[in-house]
Amino acid sequence: MKVAVVGATGMVGEVMLKVLAERNFPLTELIPVASERSVGKEIEFKGKKYKVVGMQTAVDMKADIALFSAGGETSLEWAPKFAAAGTTVIDNSSAWRMDPTKKLVVPEINASLLTKEDKIIANPNCSTIQMVLVLAPLHKKYNIKRVIVSTYQSITGTGVKAVQQLQNEYAGIQGEMAYKYPIHRNAIPQCDSFEDNGYTKEEMKLVRETQKIIGDKTISVTATAVRVPIVGGHSEAVNVEFLNDFDVNEVRNILHHTSGVVVQDNNDTYTYPMPMYAEGKDDVFVGRIRRDESQPNSLNMWIVSDNLRKGAATNTVQIAEYLVANKLV
């Protein structure tokens, strides 16, 4: 099992390598891949050193699986070349997510759609993954009509440059800016660029990807995405209106038995999810589960997950694990 990690020297790529090692993914050969400026650098994986190679070299090495985290433009150019060489690509960028010919996969929800013919598989947006993992089992039971979500997103979703900006601001150092404004002691109501409708790309990803993953275009979703000065993970305040009524304790029970979801919901002990405790973990945490008393059949929840792990690297590796387990590569 030959595995290429494209973008191996980036923030998500480094976490992918860590997750592959932690989960003992059954690879026999690792191919770390990055842009030309990183070619020849060494990375360490399970105590061994590996030299970073360029894109064409990696294509020629004919990996069984390539985990991509190198940005949309790179994916659009290179994923088809890897696929043409027989490699199954799992792509973490937004490049292929809404392509009707590509599967958009959260393994716990819809991995069963995958076949050997799927040579480019899309990994959803980080904020979408954590939300749909909680919503999918509730939709099966109660039928979701509408979702209103406000996100509180970690700067790690922007990348190393944003982490450096926050560290500089903590230290009072003038440095390169990842954002148009300071992020320290601030909340910026813009994640990604604006679309013509006034929403950001991040907000529209939550709308479009949710419908595609759950497989129901009748679900209405509206979102506000906000960047906050934390590094542990993304948090979301989610309001869900169902077609059918529900029992709050039954909701907790359904989520308690959902793979990949951990319920942290006890007001008496002040137990609820927080990004500082989600950091470094693969689960999606949900709490503050309560009925919306302002209208019928509606529920409020607070959902938190490490955006670099389940929101990116771990979900990608789990797709690869499914492919291997089911002999689809």
Secondary structure, DSSP 8 states (H G I E B T S, - for coil): -EEEEETTTSHHHHHHHHHHHHTT---SEEEEE--GGGTT-EEEETTEEEE-B-HHHHHHTT-SEEEE-S-HHHHHHHHHHHHHTT-EEEE-SSSSTT-TTS-B--HHHHGGG--TT--EEE---HHHHHHHHHHHHHHHHH-EEEEEEEEEE-GGGT-HHHHHHHHHHHHT-----SSSS--TT--BS--S-B-TTS-BHHHHHHHHHHHHHHT-TT-EEEEEEEE-S-SS-EEEEEEEEESS---HHHHHHHHHTSTTEEE--BGGGTB---HHHHTT--SEEEEEEEE-TTSTTEEEEEEEE-TTIIIIIHHHHHHHHHHHHTT--
